[in-house]
Amino acid sequence: MTETDPAKLWSHYLQLVRIEEAFRNLKGDLAIRPIFHQLEARIEAHIFIAFLAYCLHVTLGRRVGALAPGLTPRSVLEKFAAV
């Protein structure tokens, strides 16, 4: 990066951290794994479903965080899986 302003560098770094967290959630909590499709439409559909799952995961995290700060989306999903 050629940016010299420390505030902008910090902002970019925080964006990178959020992006890495999103990928960690996709691979961990949501168990999204690579699937090797041959058709472009199937690839796009797979990406779309993974994105929707991530959006629901983030929404669940925010709703749970507001109602019960100690819970995580993973713990909520584990509790519902047991039911």
MOPAC internal coordinates of N, CA, C and O (Angstrom, degrees):
PM7 1SCF
backbone

  N    0.0000 0     0.00 0     0.00 0    0    0    0
  C    1.4460 1     0.00 0     0.00 0    1    0    0
  C    1.5210 1   109.30 1     0.00 0    2    1    0
  O    1.2310 1   121.52 1   -34.26 1    3    2    1
  N    1.2929 1   114.69 1   145.74 1    3    2    1
  C    1.4589 1   119.72 1  -179.84 1    5    3    2
  C    1.5230 1   112.19 1  -103.76 1    6    5    3
  O    1.2310 1   120.44 1  -179.15 1    7    6    5
  N    1.3158 1   116.76 1     0.85 1    7    6    5
  C    1.4615 1   121.49 1  -179.33 1    9    7    6
  C    1.5234 1   110.20 1   -68.36 1   10    9    7
  O    1.2310 1   120.77 1   -43.10 1   11   10    9
  N    1.3449 1   116.13 1   136.90 1   11   10    9
  C    1.4588 1   119.89 1  -179.97 1   13   11   10
  C    1.5200 1   112.78 1  -111.45 1   14   13   11
  O    1.2310 1   120.07 1   167.18 1   15   14   13
  N    1.3252 1   117.47 1   -12.82 1   15   14   13
  C    1.4596 1   120.53 1   179.68 1   17   15   14
  C    1.5286 1   109.42 1   -74.83 1   18   17   15
  O    1.2310 1   119.51 1   -61.56 1   19   18   17
  N    1.3356 1   118.54 1   118.44 1   19   18   17
  C    1.4695 1   120.93 1  -177.76 1   21   19   18
  C    1.5289 1   113.23 1   -59.41 1   22   21   19
  O    1.2310 1   119.84 1   145.77 1   23   22   21
  N    1.3223 1   117.92 1   -34.23 1   23   22   21
  C    1.4705 1   120.24 1  -179.92 1   25   23   22
  C    1.5267 1   110.92 1   -65.67 1   26   25   23
  O    1.2310 1   120.26 1   139.31 1   27   26   25
  N    1.3235 1   117.10 1   -40.69 1   27   26   25
  C    1.4718 1   120.29 1   178.79 1   29   27   26
  C    1.5257 1   110.80 1   -69.64 1   30   29   27
  O    1.2310 1   120.56 1   140.04 1   31   30   29
  N    1.3129 1   116.54 1   -39.96 1   31   30   29
  C    1.4668 1   119.51 1   176.99 1   33   31   30
  C    1.5164 1   110.79 1   -60.78 1   34   33   31
  O    1.2310 1   120.51 1   136.73 1   35   34   33
  N    1.3306 1   116.62 1   -43.27 1   35   34   33
  C    1.4609 1   121.00 1   178.93 1   37   35   34
  C    1.5227 1   110.72 1   -63.74 1   38   37   35
  O    1.2310 1   120.39 1   139.59 1   39   38   37
  N    1.3213 1   116.87 1   -40.41 1   39   38   37
  C    1.4624 1   121.14 1   178.22 1   41   39   38
  C    1.5295 1   110.65 1   -61.64 1   42   41   39
  O    1.2310 1   120.48 1   135.84 1   43   42   41
  N    1.3310 1   116.70 1   -44.16 1   43   42   41
  C    1.4679 1   120.49 1   178.11 1   45   43   42
  C    1.5291 1   111.12 1   -64.10 1   46   45   43
  O    1.2310 1   120.72 1   140.99 1   47   46   45
  N    1.3007 1   116.23 1   -39.01 1   47   46   45
  C    1.4662 1   120.18 1   178.60 1   49   47   46
  C    1.5266 1   110.90 1   -63.24 1   50   49   47
  O    1.2310 1   120.10 1   136.91 1   51   50   49
  N    1.3376 1   117.41 1   -43.09 1   51   50   49
  C    1.4647 1   120.46 1   179.01 1   53   51   50
  C    1.5207 1   111.61 1   -65.31 1   54   53   51
  O    1.2310 1   120.20 1   144.55 1   55   54   53
  N    1.3293 1   117.23 1   -35.45 1   55   54   53
  C    1.4615 1   120.30 1   175.02 1   57   55   54
  C    1.5285 1   110.47 1   -63.11 1   58   57   55
  O    1.2310 1   120.55 1   137.78 1   59   58   57
  N    1.3132 1   116.56 1   -42.22 1   59   58   57
  C    1.4630 1   121.19 1   177.86 1   61   59   58
  C    1.5264 1   110.83 1   -61.43 1   62   61   59
  O    1.2310 1   120.38 1   138.68 1   63   62   61
  N    1.3253 1   116.87 1   -41.32 1   63   62   61
  C    1.4652 1   120.78 1   178.53 1   65   63   62
  C    1.5287 1   110.22 1   -62.15 1   66   65   63
  O    1.2310 1   119.99 1   137.47 1   67   66   65
  N    1.3288 1   117.63 1   -42.53 1   67   66   65
  C    1.4744 1   120.37 1   179.39 1   69   67   66
  C    1.5280 1   111.30 1   -65.76 1   70   69   67
  O    1.2310 1   120.25 1   141.47 1   71   70   69
  N    1.3202 1   117.12 1   -38.53 1   71   70   69
  C    1.4642 1   120.40 1   178.74 1   73   71   70
  C    1.5252 1   110.25 1   -65.38 1   74   73   71
  O    1.2310 1   120.15 1   135.96 1   75   74   73
  N    1.3281 1   117.33 1   -44.04 1   75   74   73
  C    1.4617 1   120.47 1   178.62 1   77   75   74
  C    1.5263 1   110.71 1   -63.85 1   78   77   75
  O    1.2310 1   119.98 1   143.70 1   79   78   77
  N    1.3246 1   117.64 1   -36.30 1   79   78   77
  C    1.4641 1   120.82 1   177.18 1   81   79   78
  C    1.5264 1   110.72 1   -64.82 1   82   81   79
  O    1.2310 1   120.65 1   140.92 1   83   82   81
  N    1.3222 1   116.37 1   -39.08 1   83   82   81
  C    1.4649 1   120.13 1   178.48 1   85   83   82
  C    1.5264 1   110.41 1   -61.72 1   86   85   83
  O    1.2310 1   120.14 1   134.70 1   87   86   85
  N    1.3262 1   117.33 1   -45.30 1   87   86   85
  C    1.4621 1   120.13 1   178.48 1   89   87   86
  C    1.5260 1   111.39 1   -65.31 1   90   89   87
  O    1.2310 1   120.52 1   142.79 1   91   90   89
  N    1.3222 1   116.61 1   -37.21 1   91   90   89
  C    1.4671 1   120.27 1   178.13 1   93   91   90
  C    1.5306 1   109.72 1   -63.79 1   94   93   91
  O    1.2310 1   120.16 1   139.79 1   95   94   93
  N    1.3408 1   117.30 1   -40.21 1   95   94   93
  C    1.4629 1   120.69 1   177.45 1   97   95   94
  C    1.5239 1   110.99 1   -65.37 1   98   97   95
  O    1.2310 1   120.54 1   137.60 1   99   98   97
  N    1.3269 1   116.58 1   -42.40 1   99   98   97
  C    1.4594 1   119.75 1  -179.96 1  101   99   98
  C    1.5231 1   111.38 1   -61.82 1  102  101   99
  O    1.2310 1   120.48 1   139.34 1  103  102  101
  N    1.3147 1   116.69 1   -40.66 1  103  102  101
  C    1.4597 1   120.55 1  -177.93 1  105  103  102
  C    1.5211 1   112.12 1   -80.59 1  106  105  103
  O    1.2310 1   119.88 1   147.08 1  107  106  105
  N    1.3255 1   117.83 1   -32.92 1  107  106  105
  C    1.4621 1   121.34 1  -174.62 1  109  107  106
  C    1.5154 1   112.88 1   -92.43 1  110  109  107
  O    1.2310 1   120.41 1    99.93 1  111  110  109
  N    1.3205 1   116.83 1   -80.07 1  111  110  109
  C    1.4636 1   121.86 1  -174.11 1  113  111  110
  C    1.5220 1   112.30 1   -62.13 1  114  113  111
  O    1.2310 1   120.15 1   138.85 1  115  114  113
  N    1.3238 1   117.32 1   -41.15 1  115  114  113
  C    1.4609 1   120.04 1  -176.43 1  117  115  114
  C    1.5213 1   113.11 1   -88.78 1  118  117  115
  O    1.2310 1   120.25 1   169.54 1  119  118  117
  N    1.3204 1   117.13 1   -10.46 1  119  118  117
  C    1.4648 1   123.39 1   177.27 1  121  119  118
  C    1.5293 1   112.50 1    54.97 1  122  121  119
  O    1.2310 1   120.53 1  -141.43 1  123  122  121
  N    1.3245 1   116.58 1    38.57 1  123  122  121
  C    1.4557 1   121.38 1   175.54 1  125  123  122
  C    1.5240 1   107.29 1   -79.88 1  126  125  123
  O    1.2310 1   120.56 1   -56.73 1  127  126  125
  N    1.2989 1   116.53 1   123.27 1  127  126  125
  C    1.4559 1   121.75 1  -179.35 1  129  127  126
  C    1.5273 1   109.27 1  -121.20 1  130  129  127
  O    1.2310 1   120.10 1   -20.66 1  131  130  129
  N    1.3067 1   117.40 1   159.34 1  131  130  129
  C    1.4673 1   119.05 1   178.00 1  133  131  130
  C    1.5310 1   111.15 1   -62.78 1  134  133  131
  O    1.2310 1   121.46 1   -45.92 1  135  134  133
  N    1.2883 1   114.81 1   134.08 1  135  134  133
  C    1.4578 1   121.57 1   173.60 1  137  135  134
  C    1.5218 1   105.44 1  -126.05 1  138  137  135
  O    1.2310 1   120.42 1   -50.74 1  139  138  137
  N    1.2918 1   116.80 1   129.26 1  139  138  137
  C    1.4478 1   120.62 1  -172.64 1  141  139  138
  C    1.5282 1   109.91 1   -94.88 1  142  141  139
  O    1.2310 1   121.28 1   -82.24 1  143  142  141
  N    1.3276 1   115.16 1    97.76 1  143  142  141
  C    1.4663 1   122.02 1   179.27 1  145  143  142
  C    1.5241 1   109.46 1   -89.90 1  146  145  143
  O    1.2310 1   121.05 1   -22.24 1  147  146  145
  N    1.3127 1   115.60 1   157.76 1  147  146  145
  C    1.4551 1   120.93 1   178.57 1  149  147  146
  C    1.5267 1   112.13 1  -104.40 1  150  149  147
  O    1.2310 1   120.65 1   150.61 1  151  150  149
  N    1.3322 1   116.36 1   -29.39 1  151  150  149
  C    1.4578 1   120.49 1  -176.35 1  153  151  150
  C    1.5225 1   110.68 1   -98.66 1  154  153  151
  O    1.2310 1   120.75 1   -40.11 1  155  154  153
  N    1.3292 1   116.16 1   139.89 1  155  154  153
  C    1.4606 1   121.40 1  -177.76 1  157  155  154
  C    1.5238 1   111.79 1   -59.94 1  158  157  155
  O    1.2310 1   120.11 1   141.15 1  159  158  157
  N    1.3171 1   117.40 1   -38.85 1  159  158  157
  C    1.4671 1   120.38 1  -179.71 1  161  159  158
  C    1.5297 1   111.42 1   -62.94 1  162  161  159
  O    1.2310 1   120.38 1   142.97 1  163  162  161
  N    1.3160 1   116.89 1   -37.03 1  163  162  161
  C    1.4697 1   119.99 1   178.26 1  165  163  162
  C    1.5225 1   111.65 1   -70.82 1  166  165  163
  O    1.2310 1   120.41 1   144.13 1  167  166  165
  N    1.3178 1   116.81 1   -35.87 1  167  166  165
  C    1.4683 1   120.63 1   176.71 1  169  167  166
  C    1.5224 1   109.59 1   -62.90 1  170  169  167
  O    1.2310 1   120.67 1   132.38 1  171  170  169
  N    1.3258 1   116.32 1   -47.62 1  171  170  169
  C    1.4645 1   120.75 1   179.41 1  173  171  170
  C    1.5185 1   111.03 1   -62.57 1  174  173  171
  O    1.2310 1   119.91 1   140.39 1  175  174  173
  N    1.3196 1   117.78 1   -39.61 1  175  174  173
  C    1.4622 1   121.18 1   178.63 1  177  175  174
  C    1.5280 1   110.62 1   -64.56 1  178  177  175
  O    1.2310 1   120.29 1   139.08 1  179  178  177
  N    1.3182 1   117.05 1   -40.92 1  179  178  177
  C    1.4652 1   120.95 1   179.21 1  181  179  178
  C    1.5340 1   110.80 1   -63.15 1  182  181  179
  O    1.2310 1   120.72 1   135.88 1  183  182  181
  N    1.3209 1   116.22 1   -44.12 1  183  182  181
  C    1.4674 1   120.30 1   178.12 1  185  183  182
  C    1.5153 1   110.24 1   -63.92 1  186  185  183
  O    1.2310 1   120.04 1   138.77 1  187  186  185
  N    1.3178 1   117.53 1   -41.23 1  187  186  185
  C    1.4643 1   121.57 1   179.81 1  189  187  186
  C    1.5285 1   111.23 1   -62.73 1  190  189  187
  O    1.2310 1   119.95 1   135.30 1  191  190  189
  N    1.3172 1   117.69 1   -44.70 1  191  190  189
  C    1.4672 1   121.22 1   179.48 1  193  191  190
  C    1.5282 1   110.44 1   -65.27 1  194  193  191
  O    1.2310 1   120.26 1   139.35 1  195  194  193
  N    1.3280 1   117.11 1   -40.65 1  195  194  193
  C    1.4592 1   119.98 1   177.64 1  197  195  194
  C    1.5245 1   110.77 1   -63.48 1  198  197  195
  O    1.2310 1   120.12 1   140.39 1  199  198  197
  N    1.3265 1   117.37 1   -39.61 1  199  198  197
  C    1.4615 1   121.38 1   178.30 1  201  199  198
  C    1.5234 1   110.59 1   -65.68 1  202  201  199
  O    1.2310 1   119.94 1   136.94 1  203  202  201
  N    1.3214 1   117.71 1   -43.06 1  203  202  201
  C    1.4707 1   120.66 1   177.38 1  205  203  202
  C    1.5258 1   111.00 1   -61.67 1  206  205  203
  O    1.2310 1   120.52 1   138.17 1  207  206  205
  N    1.3190 1   116.62 1   -41.83 1  207  206  205
  C    1.4630 1   120.03 1   178.54 1  209  207  206
  C    1.5190 1   110.35 1   -62.17 1  210  209  207
  O    1.2310 1   120.47 1   139.28 1  211  210  209
  N    1.3236 1   116.70 1   -40.72 1  211  210  209
  C    1.4597 1   119.57 1   178.51 1  213  211  210
  C    1.5300 1   111.09 1   -65.56 1  214  213  211
  O    1.2310 1   120.29 1   138.20 1  215  214  213
  N    1.3283 1   117.05 1   -41.80 1  215  214  213
  C    1.4718 1   120.69 1   177.96 1  217  215  214
  C    1.5237 1   110.98 1   -60.13 1  218  217  215
  O    1.2310 1   120.23 1   136.87 1  219  218  217
  N    1.3141 1   117.17 1   -43.13 1  219  218  217
  C    1.4645 1   120.47 1   177.70 1  221  219  218
  C    1.5231 1   111.32 1   -65.56 1  222  221  219
  O    1.2310 1   120.41 1   142.43 1  223  222  221
  N    1.3153 1   116.81 1   -37.57 1  223  222  221
  C    1.4594 1   121.64 1   178.70 1  225  223  222
  C    1.5296 1   110.41 1   -63.02 1  226  225  223
  O    1.2310 1   120.37 1   134.88 1  227  226  225
  N    1.3244 1   116.90 1   -45.12 1  227  226  225
  C    1.4716 1   121.15 1   178.84 1  229  227  226
  C    1.5190 1   110.50 1   -65.75 1  230  229  227
  O    1.2310 1   120.20 1   137.30 1  231  230  229
  N    1.3332 1   117.23 1   -42.70 1  231  230  229
  C    1.4645 1   121.25 1   179.08 1  233  231  230
  C    1.5174 1   110.37 1   -62.10 1  234  233  231
  O    1.2310 1   120.42 1   135.13 1  235  234  233
  N    1.3122 1   116.79 1   -44.87 1  235  234  233
  C    1.4607 1   120.52 1   177.89 1  237  235  234
  C    1.5192 1   110.84 1   -60.47 1  238  237  235
  O    1.2310 1   120.49 1   137.66 1  239  238  237
  N    1.3240 1   116.67 1   -42.34 1  239  238  237
  C    1.4613 1   120.66 1   178.87 1  241  239  238
  C    1.5171 1   112.35 1   -61.45 1  242  241  239
  O    1.2310 1   120.27 1   138.79 1  243  242  241
  N    1.3047 1   117.08 1   -41.21 1  243  242  241
  C    1.4722 1   119.92 1   179.93 1  245  243  242
  C    1.5165 1   111.76 1   -71.15 1  246  245  243
  O    1.2310 1   120.41 1   140.10 1  247  246  245
  N    1.3225 1   116.82 1   -39.90 1  247  246  245
  C    1.4724 1   119.56 1   178.72 1  249  247  246
  C    1.5181 1   110.73 1   -66.07 1  250  249  247
  O    1.2310 1   120.57 1   135.44 1  251  250  249
  N    1.3164 1   116.51 1   -44.56 1  251  250  249
  C    1.4657 1   120.73 1  -179.97 1  253  251  250
  C    1.5224 1   110.06 1   -66.87 1  254  253  251
  O    1.2310 1   120.44 1   140.12 1  255  254  253
  N    1.3359 1   116.76 1   -39.88 1  255  254  253
  C    1.4611 1   120.26 1   179.57 1  257  255  254
  C    1.5083 1   112.75 1   -61.69 1  258  257  255
  O    1.2310 1   120.69 1   146.40 1  259  258  257
  N    1.3239 1   116.28 1   -33.60 1  259  258  257
  C    1.4651 1   120.00 1   179.22 1  261  259  258
  C    1.5259 1   111.23 1   -75.45 1  262  261  259
  O    1.2310 1   119.90 1   146.25 1  263  262  261
  N    1.3246 1   117.80 1   -33.75 1  263  262  261
  C    1.4705 1   121.39 1  -176.18 1  265  263  262
  C    1.5220 1   113.05 1   -90.18 1  266  265  263
  O    1.2310 1   120.80 1   140.10 1  267  266  265
  N    1.3266 1   116.08 1   -39.90 1  267  266  265
  C    1.4693 1   120.90 1  -177.95 1  269  267  266
  C    1.5242 1   107.34 1  -142.78 1  270  269  267
  O    1.2310 1   119.63 1   -88.67 1  271  270  269
  N    1.3320 1   118.31 1    91.33 1  271  270  269
  C    1.4663 1   121.42 1  -172.54 1  273  271  270
  C    1.5273 1   115.51 1   -56.08 1  274  273  271
  O    1.2310 1   118.90 1   155.72 1  275  274  273
  N    1.3092 1   119.70 1   -24.28 1  275  274  273
  C    1.4557 1   120.83 1  -178.17 1  277  275  274
  C    1.5120 1   114.45 1   -80.03 1  278  277  275
  O    1.2310 1   119.77 1   163.47 1  279  278  277
  N    1.3361 1   118.04 1   -16.53 1  279  278  277
  C    1.4622 1   120.84 1  -177.28 1  281  279  278
  C    1.5246 1   111.33 1   -83.65 1  282  281  279
  O    1.2310 1   121.44 1   -28.56 1  283  282  281
  N    1.3110 1   114.86 1   151.44 1  283  282  281
  C    1.4572 1   121.91 1   174.86 1  285  283  282
  C    1.5238 1   107.98 1  -118.53 1  286  285  283
  O    1.2310 1   119.99 1   -19.21 1  287  286  285
  N    1.3177 1   117.62 1   160.79 1  287  286  285
  C    1.4665 1   118.98 1   176.77 1  289  287  286
  C    1.5270 1   112.09 1   -57.28 1  290  289  287
  O    1.2310 1   120.28 1   143.36 1  291  290  289
  N    1.3263 1   117.06 1   -36.64 1  291  290  289
  C    1.4652 1   120.46 1   179.76 1  293  291  290
  C    1.5278 1   111.06 1   -62.45 1  294  293  291
  O    1.2310 1   120.14 1   135.64 1  295  294  293
  N    1.3350 1   117.35 1   -44.36 1  295  294  293
  C    1.4689 1   119.57 1  -179.01 1  297  295  294
  C    1.5251 1   111.02 1   -66.42 1  298  297  295
  O    1.2310 1   120.13 1   144.03 1  299  298  297
  N    1.3252 1   117.35 1   -35.97 1  299  298  297
  C    1.4703 1   120.36 1   177.37 1  301  299  298
  C    1.5257 1   109.92 1   -64.92 1  302  301  299
  O    1.2310 1   120.22 1   134.84 1  303  302  301
  N    1.3261 1   117.18 1   -45.16 1  303  302  301
  C    1.4659 1   120.14 1   179.69 1  305  303  302
  C    1.5204 1   111.39 1   -63.77 1  306  305  303
  O    1.2310 1   120.14 1   141.96 1  307  306  305
  N    1.3324 1   117.33 1   -38.04 1  307  306  305
  C    1.4636 1   120.41 1   178.17 1  309  307  306
  C    1.5111 1   110.77 1   -65.08 1  310  309  307
  O    1.2310 1   119.98 1   140.90 1  311  310  309
  N    1.3389 1   117.65 1   -39.10 1  311  310  309
  C    1.4684 1   120.53 1   178.93 1  313  311  310
  C    1.5188 1   111.50 1   -65.70 1  314  313  311
  O    1.2310 1   120.62 1   138.61 1  315  314  313
  N    1.3380 1   116.42 1   -41.39 1  315  314  313
  C    1.4639 1   119.61 1   178.94 1  317  315  314
  C    1.5172 1   111.58 1   -70.93 1  318  317  315
  O    1.2310 1   119.63 1   150.70 1  319  318  317
  N    1.3150 1   118.32 1   -29.30 1  319  318  317
  C    1.4621 1   120.82 1   178.13 1  321  319  318
  C    1.5252 1   111.09 1   -67.25 1  322  321  319
  O    1.2310 1   121.04 1   150.71 1  323  322  321
  N    1.3228 1   115.62 1   -29.29 1  323  322  321
  C    1.4614 1   119.74 1  -179.41 1  325  323  322
  C    1.5318 1   112.04 1   -76.55 1  326  325  323
  O    1.2310 1   120.58 1   161.77 1  327  326  325
  N    1.3314 1   116.50 1   -18.23 1  327  326  325
  C    1.4797 1   119.72 1  -177.10 1  329  327  326
  C    1.4689 1   111.75 1   -79.57 1  330  329  327
  O    1.2310 1   120.10 1   180.00 1  331  330  329

